[in-house]
Amino acid sequence: MSESVSPPPHPVPAGVRAAASWSWRLLVIGALVVVLFIGFLKFKTVLVPVAIAILGTAMLVPVVDFLNRRRLPRSLAVVLSMVGVLGVLGLVMSFVVREFINGIPELTSQVTQTVNTVKTWLIDGPFKLDAKQVNNVGGDVVDFINHNQEKVTSGALATATTATEIVTGAFLTLFVMIFFLYGGGQIWEFVTKLVPAEQRARVCAAGHAGFGTLVGYVRATVAVALVDAIGIGVGLAIIGVPLALPLASLVFLGAFIPIVGALVTGGVAVLVALVTNGWLAAVIALAIVIAVMQVESHVLQPFLLGRSVRLHPVAVVLAIAGGIVLAGIVGGLLAVPLIAFLNTAIRELNVWPGELATGVDGDGAELVGGVELVAEPDSPTWDTR
């Protein structure tokens, strides 16, 4: 009876083979990420307005659904909601810009007075610094402020992009939002036709779940930003800090970048209080900012966002940092909503088959299996979430 001969040992250890298998797969994934990033940069002028339009749709679609359920035609509900939001935004922005322009001279005067006071303290105080050097440094600061008032005022709303790109992006955002609010569901169902037929219903359900997360995220973020802006703005106005309203508006905008945005804009408010009203006002402003941030972290976000939307703070900070490095402020703004969308969509894909977590009825396959896309209004859904 012949004995079985064991095969010779593989010349490459199993651990090295496993590492090599992982490595080439990770390289392929990394190459895909690089290609997607290059494509984003190439078409950033188009993709960024579309992304902002999706966030705007997530904010307004509950209002449109609410009006639609009250027998108002969906097209009219879309028009009313967008006109109302644009009107309020225009009034607030015009008021804020006017307050900013009117407050710059007073702020410059107070900063100049503060610089002169600090100069005197550095020369006559315990440090006994050289008067000539201190006067040179203080004079440079005052001259810089006085000679750049016009630039600061005229460039308050300037960005790295050109005015043409801003206007084009704004019109594209509004145009896309109209159709997303009216029939975004049909658009998504049409897009899912790119997916193999056996997976369409699954992808469609994941998209619904992810968008539901965006609805909750944007609604909660707007509420949190309003509380931050009102709390910090009222506090700054009580202690007499100049430009309290523009600073509150800055806090409101910063709150759309979780954790980092409110912290940075609150720090700006404390700095303005320091250079205009002294260290006592700065300490009070700092206490106000900390109190508002504590209410936001421990009350508002857990209550409004809920466990289905909440992300770990490490994931939030890393996402914001990566977004800012890759795409600047816009990247920091869009990073967390993107992570929240993917988190919910992937979880929805993992639990399939079964009852849809979004509450949408189970006829997704019939919805995406149609032959052509018909521009019909969506049924009201998101206002009941």
Buried (B, 14 or more C-beta within 10 A) or exposed (E): EEEEEEEEEEEEEEEEEEEEEEEEEEEEEEEEEEEEEEEBEEEBEEBBBBBBBBBBBBBBBBBBBBBBEEEBEBBEBBBBBBEEBEEEEEEEEEEBBEBBBEBBEEBBBBBBEBBBEBBEEBBEEEEEBEEEEBBEBBEEBBEEBEEEBEEBBEEEEEEEBEEEBEEBBEEBBBEBBBBBBBBBBBBBBBBBBEBEEEEBBBBBBBBBBBBBBBBBBBBBBBBBBBBBBBBBBEBBBEBEBBBBBBBBBBBBBBBBBBBBBBBEBBBEBBEBBBBBBEEEBBEBBBEBBEEBBEBBBEEBBEEBBEEBBBBEEEBBBEBBBBBBEBBEBBBBBBBBBBBBBEBBBEBBBEBBEEEBBBEBEEEBBEBBBEEEEEEEBBEBBBBEE
